[in-house]
Amino acid sequence: MSDAASTHCVAVIGGAVAGAEMAKALSAVGTEVIVFEQNPKPFGKIEDGLPRWHASLQEKEYKRIIEGLTDPRVHFVPLTRVGRDVDFTDLVEGWGFTGVVLASGAWRDRPLPVDGADDYVDKGLIYQNPFIIWFNHADDPEYDGPVYTPEDGALVVGGGLASIDVCKALMVETTRAALKERGIEVTMLELEHKGIPKVLEAHGLSFEELGLKGCTLFYRRRAEDMPLMQMPDDADEKAQAKVRAGRQKILDKAQRKYLFHVEPLCSPDALIVEDGRAVGLTFRRTKIEGRRVVPTDETFERRGPYIISSIGSIPLPIEGVPMKGELYDFVDWDLGRLKGYPTVFSTGNVATGKGNIVASRKHAKSVASTLVEAFLGLGDDDDAVHAGEENISDALHAGATTAAEDIAHIIAAQPNIEPEVLASILERVKARQTEVGYDGNLQAWVDAHT
Ligand SMILES: Cc1cc2nc3c(=O)[nH]c(=O)nc-3n(C[C@H](O)[C@H](O)[C@H](O)COP(=O)(O)OP(=O)(O)OC[C@H]3O[C@@H](n4cnc5c(N)ncnc54)[C@H](O)[C@@H]3O)c2cc1C
C-alpha cells in the first residue's frame, strides 16, 4: 500500500505499453493508479500483435511494462474487463476517481468491406488479429482460441506492416511444412531469420521444387503508397519521392526474402462462396487520381484456401463509451478526450484508432526506413535487426511517454481527492484483486501465467 499523501487517484483501462507508461507518469507525480486489465498478463499487442519471431524484443518489453506497473502507488487488477466486470460510466462517475484513462488498444479488425463478409468468418475468411494471436500461441497448451492451418496460396487483403507480418507467417509456416514432408526439419525462426531462398538453397532445393506457389497480398493503392513509412504532412515533392522509393524498396526486399506476391491497385468487390465457404474474392481494379482511389470497370477473380483480411485494427466498443463511426467520439485527439466525459483521457492505439507502430502520430517522424527494414527482418545481420527493434521501441515509448506526461500534467491540476473516497476506491480494488486471486506480486503472477 502507498502512503496517505496521494492527492489524486486515476483509473487506467488496459495495462500494456500505453497503460504502463501512463501508470509510470502518474505514480511519478504521486498519484495513486488503478490499472484494470482484462487478461491475466498486461502485455497487449506486444504479446499478441508482434509476431513471435521478435522474441527477445518481447521479453524486453514485458520487463519494461512490469517495471511501469510495480510502483507501490500502482494497483494492478487483472482479469477485469471494463464494460463487462466493471461498468464504464460507474467507473467515471461513481467510484470517485480524479480521472480515467483509456489505454485499451485497438483489437477489433476493421470489417472486410464486402457484402455478407462476416457470415464467413472462420468459414474461409480469417481476420488478422485472431490469426496472429493463434500464430503466437500455437505451442501454448492453455490457448483455447481458434486454430488455423497455414495453407499455400492464401489471399491476404491489406497493405502495411501488419499485413506483411501475416504474409511472412504464412510463407514461413507453409515452407516449413513442405520441408517437413521431405523429412527436412527447420525452425520457424531459421526461416524468418535467414529468409526462405537461403534456407532452401542450403538444402539444394528451390521454392518451385517444393510445389508451393506462395500467398498474395492484394492492396488497393500502388506498392509505393503502402504505409510502410509515414509520409510527413509537410513533405515537398522531393521528400515525397524519397518516401515512396523507400516504401518500394522495403516491399521488394520483403518479397525477395519471403517470396510472397503483391497485387497492387485492386480492392475486394465480392466474396466467391461455394458450399457455405468463402473460396475466393472478386476484385475490382482501381486507379489512383491524386490521393484518391478510383474504382474502374475491370474486375477479376482469385481463389485460395482462405482469405486473411488485414486492413487495420480499431478499438472494440466498450458499453458507455460514445462512438463516432468505428472510433471513439473524441473531442480532442491529442489527449484523447471523450465527448461528454471531461475527466476521461486516452492514450496509445485506442487514441490513434490504428493498430500499428508507424501509424502512431506521436513518434512517426523518427522511424527511418532502414529501421523499419531491420524491424521487418530485412537487415543484413542480427545487429541490424536488433538496432531496428531498439530504435522503433524507443520511438514508440517516447511517444507513449509524451502522451502520458501531458495527461498526468492535466490530472495533477484537478481538485484533490478526499481521503475517504481514496480509501473506498482502494477497498473496492482490494476486493476485486482477491476475487480474481491476485495477491499484488505482479512478477510472480506473470510467471505463474506464462
Ligand atoms: C518495436 C515495436 C514494434 C511494434 N510493432 C507492432 C506492429 O507492427 N503491429 C502491432 O500490432 N503492434 C506492434 N507493436 C505493439 C505496440 O506496442 C502496440 O501496437 C502499441 O504500443 C499500442 O499499445 P497499447 O498499450 O496502446 O495497446 P495494446 O498493446 O493493445 O494494449 C491494450 C491493453 O488493454 C487491455 N484491454 C483492452 N480492452 C480492455 C477493457 N475493456 N478492460 C480492461 N482491459 C482492456 C488489453 O488486454 C491490452 O492488454 C510494436 C511494439 C514495439 C515495441
The ligand as a Gaussian input file, in Angstrom:
#p B3LYP/6-31G(d) Opt

LIG

0 1
 C        9.334000      -2.194000     -31.592000
 C        7.863000      -2.454000     -31.557000
 C        7.183000      -2.719000     -32.726000
 C        5.823000      -2.976000     -32.742000
 N        5.199000      -3.266000     -33.902000
 C        3.906000      -3.579000     -33.898000
 C        3.250000      -3.951000     -35.072000
 O        3.847000      -3.980000     -36.130000
 N        1.935000      -4.294000     -35.028000
 C        1.254000      -4.273000     -33.853000
 O        0.070000      -4.579000     -33.825000
 N        1.854000      -3.902000     -32.726000
 C        3.161000      -3.583000     -32.717000
 N        3.780000      -3.253000     -31.571000
 C        2.996000      -3.283000     -30.384000
 C        2.724000      -1.897000     -29.942000
 O        3.307000      -1.759000     -28.710000
 C        1.325000      -1.618000     -29.781000
 O        0.719000      -1.743000     -31.016000
 C        1.183000      -0.186000     -29.217000
 O        2.217000       0.084000     -28.329000
 C       -0.084000       0.015000     -28.540000
 O       -0.057000      -0.358000     -27.203000
 P       -1.321000      -0.041000     -26.358000
 O       -0.915000      -0.172000     -24.939000
 O       -1.976000       1.202000     -26.822000
 O       -2.366000      -1.169000     -26.762000
 P       -2.347000      -2.729000     -26.513000
 O       -0.998000      -3.300000     -26.577000
 O       -3.394000      -3.258000     -27.398000
 O       -2.836000      -2.832000     -25.010000
 C       -4.156000      -2.623000     -24.593000
 C       -4.402000      -3.407000     -23.330000
 O       -5.702000      -3.094000     -22.866000
 C       -6.368000      -4.288000     -22.481000
 N       -7.804000      -4.022000     -22.614000
 C       -8.480000      -3.816000     -23.760000
 N       -9.775000      -3.564000     -23.502000
 C       -9.920000      -3.603000     -22.156000
 C      -11.032000      -3.414000     -21.284000
 N      -12.239000      -3.124000     -21.745000
 N      -10.829000      -3.547000     -19.956000
 C       -9.588000      -3.843000     -19.469000
 N       -8.503000      -4.034000     -20.263000
 C       -8.669000      -3.898000     -21.587000
 C       -5.815000      -5.327000     -23.445000
 O       -5.982000      -6.624000     -22.949000
 C       -4.361000      -4.901000     -23.557000
 O       -3.548000      -5.516000     -22.595000
 C        5.130000      -2.955000     -31.522000
 C        5.814000      -2.665000     -30.345000
 C        7.168000      -2.436000     -30.343000
 C        7.872000      -2.146000     -29.067000

